[in-house]
Amino acid sequence: MIDYVQNAKDFLRKHEAKMKIWHVTDDITGEWRRSKMTGGYLYRVSISRNGKTWSFYFSDSKYNYERNLRPTPYDVLACVEKYEPYGDEWDFAKEYGYEIHDRETYQRIKKTYKAVCKEYKNVIRMFGDCLDELMEIA
């Protein structure tokens, strides 16, 4: 049986990368914030390697929320975009089955497309020299 969590930890150690994961809290109440997207908790992730740092939000799963489990390095590394988005936002929409019926939908898809492109650029910036190994994690 493959231990994916250990593989992710080994990958980070081998490539001298550090990952920190912490809850995002509400500024007023101090309570942990939930993700509107997944229903799980919202986390902040920071990855540092070779003098570079990348920080981003991570929406954990409802499954983990219901079981009071925290995300692991595997959960994060398995979710980051490892493939360069093809074409433009129209190609992106077609590739992922989005249907554009109005301007609002187009704007939302365009925003998602830009976020995916930005994430991919950060993955390359942090792990471009070992991308093949990162792809094997998930």
C-alpha positions in Angstrom: 0.0 0.0 0.0 1.4 3.4 -1.0 1.7 5.9 1.8 0.9 9.2 -0.1 1.3 11.4 3.0 4.8 10.0 3.6 5.7 10.4 -0.1 4.7 14.1 0.1 6.8 14.6 3.3 9.7 12.8 1.6 9.4 15.0 -1.5 9.5 18.2 0.6 12.5 16.9 2.6 14.4 15.7 -0.5 13.9 19.1 -2.2 14.6 21.1 1.0 11.2 22.7 1.1 9.2 23.7 4.1 5.5 23.8 4.4 3.4 25.5 7.1 -0.4 25.1 7.3 -2.5 27.0 9.7 -6.2 27.9 10.2 -7.6 31.2 9.0 -9.5 32.8 11.8 -12.3 35.4 11.7 -10.9 38.9 12.7 -13.7 39.6 15.0 -14.7 36.4 16.7 -11.3 34.6 16.4 -13.2 31.4 15.2 -11.8 29.3 12.5 -13.2 30.3 9.1 -15.0 27.8 7.0 -14.6 27.6 3.2 -17.6 28.6 1.2 -16.3 26.5 -1.7 -15.9 23.2 0.1 -17.6 23.4 3.5 -14.3 22.5 5.2 -12.0 24.8 7.1 -10.0 27.5 5.4 -6.3 27.4 5.8 -3.3 29.5 4.9 -0.4 27.6 3.4 3.2 28.8 3.1 5.8 26.9 1.1 9.5 28.0 1.2 12.3 26.7 -0.9 15.6 28.0 -2.3 15.0 31.4 -0.8 11.5 31.7 -2.3 8.2 31.7 -0.6 4.7 31.1 -1.9 1.6 31.6 0.3 -2.0 30.9 -0.6 -5.3 29.8 0.8 -6.3 26.2 0.9 -9.9 25.0 1.3 -10.0 21.7 3.1 -12.7 19.1 2.5 -16.0 18.7 4.2 -14.9 15.1 5.0 -11.9 16.4 7.0 -14.1 19.0 8.7 -16.6 16.4 9.8 -13.8 14.2 11.2 -11.8 17.1 12.7 -8.8 16.2 10.5 -6.2 18.7 9.4 -4.8 18.8 5.8 -1.5 17.2 5.2 1.3 18.2 2.8 -0.1 15.5 0.5 -3.5 17.1 0.5 -2.0 20.4 -0.6 0.6 19.1 -3.1 -2.0 16.8 -4.7 -4.2 19.8 -5.3 -1.8 22.3 -6.8 -1.9 22.9 -10.5 0.9 20.9 -12.2 -0.2 21.3 -15.8 0.0 24.5 -17.8 -3.5 25.7 -18.7 -4.0 25.3 -22.4 -5.0 28.3 -24.5 -7.2 31.1 -23.2 -10.2 31.4 -20.9 -12.5 30.1 -23.7 -10.3 27.0 -24.2 -10.2 26.6 -20.4 -14.0 26.8 -20.2 -14.4 24.2 -23.0 -11.8 21.8 -21.5 -13.5 21.8 -18.1 -17.1 21.7 -19.3 -18.1 25.2 -18.3 -21.0 26.7 -20.3 -20.9 30.5 -20.8 -24.4 31.9 -21.1 -23.9 35.4 -19.9 -21.3 38.1 -19.0 -21.3 37.2 -15.3 -20.5 33.5 -16.0 -17.8 34.6 -18.4 -16.2 36.9 -15.8 -16.3 34.2 -13.2 -14.6 31.7 -15.5 -12.1 34.3 -16.6 -11.2 34.9 -12.9 -10.9 31.2 -12.3 -8.7 30.8 -15.4 -6.4 33.6 -14.2 -6.1 32.0 -10.7 -5.2 28.7 -12.2 -2.5 30.3 -14.4 -1.1 32.2 -11.4 -1.0 29.0 -9.4 0.8 27.1 -12.1 3.4 29.8 -12.4 4.0 29.6 -8.7 4.3 25.8 -8.9 6.9 26.2 -11.7 8.7 28.9 -9.7 8.9 26.7 -6.6 9.3 23.2 -8.1 10.0 23.6 -11.8 13.3 21.7 -11.5 11.5 18.7 -9.9 8.0 18.9 -11.4 8.1 15.3 -12.7 8.5 14.1 -9.1 5.8 16.4 -7.8 3.4 15.0 -10.4 4.1 11.5 -9.1 2.8 12.4 -5.7 -0.8 12.7 -6.9 
